[in-house]
Amino acid sequence: MSETEKLEDTGLCFACGQNNPVGLKLKFNIISNQFIAKTIVDKNYQSYGGIVHGGILTTMLDEAMGGYLFQTGEPAFTGRLEVRFRKPTPTGVPITIRGWVVNQKRNIVEMKSEITLEDGSVSCEANARMVIVK
């Protein structure tokens, strides 16, 4: 059995799994070569009162990149991930998560992702090198 045959969508992914009772249940769509989801993060995922936990934000940024590759038939793992937090992301308000490919050389894909608030400002962003599973 190859590695890609082992990578199955069980519906329990913490970020996008619709069957995970404690997951984020993100629903992404590919629009203009970007993987985009809109959501409102519940207070159960906060750090300080009313602010989304940085680990949750990092998970959403990572999913926007890795999920995009999985959806387009190139399952990958995160090889390197760098996150920059620009401003607090509040709970209980609409946010948009998006990820896209910047460059690809063989099985290494350079990607970016960001989370924006309703006013269009970027609350956090990430750069990653994803390794495609052969």
Residue pairs with C-beta under 8 A, 6 or more apart in sequence:
3 133
3 134
4 75
4 133
4 134
7 70
7 75
7 133
9 17
9 70
10 17
10 19
11 17
11 18
11 19
11 20
12 19
12 20
12 23
13 20
13 23
13 63
14 20
14 22
14 23
14 24
14 59
15 23
15 24
15 26
15 59
15 60
15 62
15 63
15 67
16 23
16 24
16 25
16 26
16 27
16 28
16 63
16 67
17 23
17 25
18 25
18 27
24 39
24 41
24 45
24 56
24 59
24 60
26 37
26 39
26 60
26 63
26 67
26 97
27 37
27 39
28 35
28 36
28 37
28 63
28 64
28 67
28 68
28 71
28 97
29 35
29 36
29 37
30 36
30 68
30 71
30 72
33 100
33 101
34 68
34 98
34 99
34 100
35 64
35 65
35 67
35 68
35 71
35 98
35 99
35 100
36 64
36 96
36 97
36 98
37 60
37 64
37 96
37 97
37 98
38 94
38 95
38 96
38 97
39 60
39 94
39 95
39 97
40 91
40 92
40 93
40 94
40 95
41 52
41 56
41 89
41 91
41 92
41 95
42 91
42 92
43 50
43 91
43 92
45 52
45 53
45 56
45 91
46 52
46 53
46 91
47 53
47 54
50 90
50 91
50 92
51 88
51 89
51 90
51 91
52 88
52 89
52 90
52 91
54 83
54 85
57 83
57 85
57 89
57 115
57 123
57 124
58 81
58 83
58 126
60 97
60 115
61 81
61 83
61 97
61 99
61 113
61 114
61 115
61 124
61 125
61 126
62 78
62 81
62 113
62 126
62 128
63 97
63 99
64 97
64 98
64 99
64 113
65 78
65 99
65 111
65 112
65 113
65 126
65 128
65 130
66 76
66 77
66 78
66 130
67 99
68 99
68 100
68 101
68 111
69 75
69 76
69 109
69 111
69 130
69 132
70 76
74 109
74 132
75 132
75 133
76 109
76 130
76 131
76 132
76 133
77 130
77 131
77 133
78 128
78 129
78 130
78 131
79 108
79 128
79 129
79 130
79 131
80 128
80 129
81 126
81 127
81 128
82 126
82 127
82 128
83 124
83 125
83 126
84 124
84 125
84 126
85 123
85 124
86 121
86 122
86 123
86 124
86 125
87 121
87 123
88 123
89 95
89 115
89 117
89 123
89 124
90 117
93 117
93 118
94 118
95 115
95 116
95 117
95 118
95 123
96 115
96 116
97 113
97 114
97 115
98 113
98 114
98 116
99 111
99 112
99 113
100 111
100 112
100 113
101 109
101 110
101 111
102 110
102 111
102 112
103 109
103 110
104 110
107 131
107 132
107 134
108 129
108 130
108 131
108 132
109 129
109 130
109 131
109 132
110 127
110 128
110 129
110 130
111 127
111 128
111 129
111 130
112 125
112 126
112 127
112 128
113 125
113 126
113 128
114 122
114 124
114 125
114 126
115 122
115 123
115 124
115 125
116 122
116 123
117 123
